[in-house]
Amino acid sequence: MSYLSELRKIVGSRLLLVPSVAAVIHNEEGHVLLGRKSEDGSWSLPAGAIEPGESPEQALRREVSEETGLDVVQAHLLNVVGGKLYRHTYPNGDQVEYTICVFSCLTQGLERPLDREFTELRWFAPKDALALLSLPYPIDLLEKS
């Protein structure tokens, strides 16, 4: 059972501050990899919570591997975002406010959703990706530098 699942048993659906990571992965054309979430069909960067004892980079490598099948070869911290704009209420009523370490990632392997969080993976131009994401990531984080 995950740390967040254990906390939810104690606090219910109340707002939790959640330290998290997100991966910006580009292909050769500069497109960004997004995953379609199985719970509601929305699109997300490969992302997730940092578990106790994990560094942000360890969490990043784990999340990218679990959600995309890709291995992170190199990671570079782009920015840390958070605050009220990064609040989300899940369909079950659970409330979170994310503080997200956003990394640019060089990866290897064949992308394919490995866990049940994503139903598919697809590449999008940064502007198109931004329009699909539920969290307001700055466009400069999605553009290939």
N, C-alpha and C positions, 0 to 999 in steps of 0.2 A: 504494500500500500504506500502511495506517495505521501510526502510530507503535507502537501496541500489537502489531500483527502483526509488525513488525520486531523488537521486543523479544522476542516469543515465539520467534522463530528462534534467539535467543541463550540464553534462560533456560529454554526448554521450558515445562512446566506449573507450575513453582514459583510460589509466592505473589508477586504483584505488588501494590504500593500504587498505586491508580489515582485521581488527582484527576478528579472528575466533576461533572456538573450534572444536576438533575432539575427538571421543570416541573410545577407545580400549576396546572392550568387549570380554571376553573369555568364552568359555564353559568349562565343566569339563575336556575335553580332551586337553585343551590348544589352541583350534582353535579360530580364530578371526572372528568376525561378519562383513561382508561387504554387501553393498547394490549395486544393479545394477541400474545405473542412467537411468531414462527414456529418457533423452534428447539425449544420444549418446551410451548407452549400456555399458559404462565403469563402473568400480567398484570403490567404495569409502568407507571409514570409515563413520559411521554416523557423520555428520559434518555440520557446517554452520556458518554464520556470527553472531557476537555479535551485537545486536540491541542497540540503545541509551538507557541508563538507566539500562541496564542489566549488571550484573557481569558475568565473564566468566563461573562460575558454574551455574548460572541461565540459560544462553544461552545453556550450555551443556544439562541440564535437559530438556529444551524445545525441542531442536533438536532431542535428543534421543527418546523422547516420540513421536514427530511428525513423525519421519522417521521409527521407529521400533516398536512402541507400547509398548516398555519396559519403566519401571520406574527406574531411577537411585536411588539406595539405598545408595551408597557410591561412592565418586569420589576422586581420588588422582592425582594431577598434576604430570605428568611424565617429561615433557619438553616443551619448547616453541621453535618452529622452524619457519624459515622465510627466506626472502632474494630472490635473483634472481632465485634460484632453485624452488621456490614456486610460480612462475608466471604461469598463465594459460590464454589462450585465448579461450573463449567459441565459439560454432558454429556461434553465431550471431555477433561475432567480439568483444564483450566486453572483455576488458583486466583487469586482477586483479593480485595483488601480495598479497598473504596471509601471515599473521603472525598468527600462529596457536598454541593455548594452547592445548596440547595433554594430555588427562586425561585417566587413567585406571579406568574403571567403574565396579562396582558390581551392577547388575540389577535384577529386578524381573518382572514376567509377561510372556506373550506369545508373541514371536517376530513375527511381521507381518508388512509389509509396510502400513502406515496409510495415508500418503500424496502422491501426485503424483510424488514426486522426485525420488523415487525408485520403480522399477517394481517387484523386488524380493530381498530377503535376503538369504544369504548362509554363512555357516561356512567354513573357509579355514585354513590350516596349515599356520603359520606365514610366512614361506619362499614362499609359493604359493601366499599368500595375497600380499606380497611385490612385486612380479612379476606382479600382476594385477593392482596395484595402479598407478595412473598417477602422483601423487606427491611422491617425494623421501623420504618417512619417513625412519629413521634409523631402521634397523631390531630389535635392542634391545628394541624399543618401542612396537613392535608387539609381542614379546616373553613374555610368562607368567612368572612373577618373583616369 
